[in-house]
Amino acid sequence: MLNPHYQQIWQTVQLIPIGKVACYGQIADLAGLPGRARLVGKALGKVPEGGWKNKAVPWFRVINSQGKISFPPGSEYFDKQKQLLQEEQVVIIGTRIKLRDFQWQPDLSEILFSLEF
């Protein structure tokens, strides 16, 4: 059985615009789950198979608070996440993304009118 908060997290991640990234903690806060960054990671690991394949939940736009891809460099998921971000013109230098340039900074009304929980 899935954690009931996963849907909140997935809905929030779906709002991240193309070419932007958000940190795990940022998604937790916006989903109304402050301090639950690890839960965000768990939820993204449980995205239904169709969500991973068709980008319905753009998991690859979520990175750690240091602006890095969390998967080990050279791993299959690291390479996939890096590829998907680069396709959206997100610049990655090594494992790092400049949050100053690419972090999603949503307007509060954008969140309030878009989420259904």
N, C-alpha and C positions, 0 to 999 in steps of 0.2 A: 504494500500500500504506500502510495506517495504522500509525502508531507503536504499538508493542506496549504502551506505557504509557497510551494513551488509555482503554482499558477500566478500568484502575485509577482514573483520574480520574473517569470517568463514574459508576462505582459509588460513589465517595466523594460526588460531588455529589448523587446520588440520596438520600443520607442526610440532607441539610439539611432540617430540618422546615419545614412551612408557617409563614410569618410570620417566618422567620429568614433571615439572609444570612451568607455566608462570603466571605473575601477569597481572591484567587487564590493567594497564598503559603500561606495556611492550608490550602487544599485540597491543594496540593502536599505540604505536610508530612504531612497526615493520610493521603495516598495513598502515603506512603513515598518521596516524591520531593523531599526538601528542596532549596530553592533553585531550583526549577523552575516558578516562577509563570508565566513566559511559555509554558511547555508547557501549562499548564492553559488559558490563553487559546486556544492553538492547538487543543487537544482539543475545547473547547467550540464552536469554529468548525467542527469536523468531525462534530458529533453527527449521526447519520443522520437524514434528513428526518422520519421518523416521530417521532423523539425531540423535535424542535422543535415539532411540531404538537400532539402529545398530552401534552406535558410529562413524558414518561418520564424525561428528564434535565432537571431544572429549572435550566437554564443561567442563567436570569434572577435566581437567588438568589446569584450570584457577582458580587462588586463589587471595586473596587480597595482597596488598604490605607488610603486616605484616606477611605473610606466613600462613595465616589462611583461612579456609573454611569460606565463607561469609554467608552461611545459618545459621540460629539459631541452636545451638546444640540440638540434639534430634528430629529435624524436619525430615520429609520424605526425602527432598532433601539433607540435611546434611548427613544423614545416607547413602543415595545412592552414593553421591560423595565420602565419606570416603571409602565405600566398593570398589568402582571402582578404586580408587587410591591404596588401599592396595592390590588389585589383581595385580597391576603393581609394587608391591614391594616398593611403596612410604611409608615411615615411617611417621605416624601421631601420635604425642604425645598430647593428649587432642584434641585441635582444630588446632594445629600448625604443620607446615611442615618446616623443616630446609632448608631454601632457599640455604644456602651454599652447601648443599649436593644434592638438587633435582631441583634447578632452571635451566631451559633451557638456555643455553648460545650459541645461534646459531652463526655460522660463517656467515659473510656478504654474501659470495657467495651462501651459502645455501638458503638464503632468496631471493636474486636477481634472481636466476635461477629457483626458485620454484613457485613464485607468478605470477599471470597472470593479474594483474591490473596495 
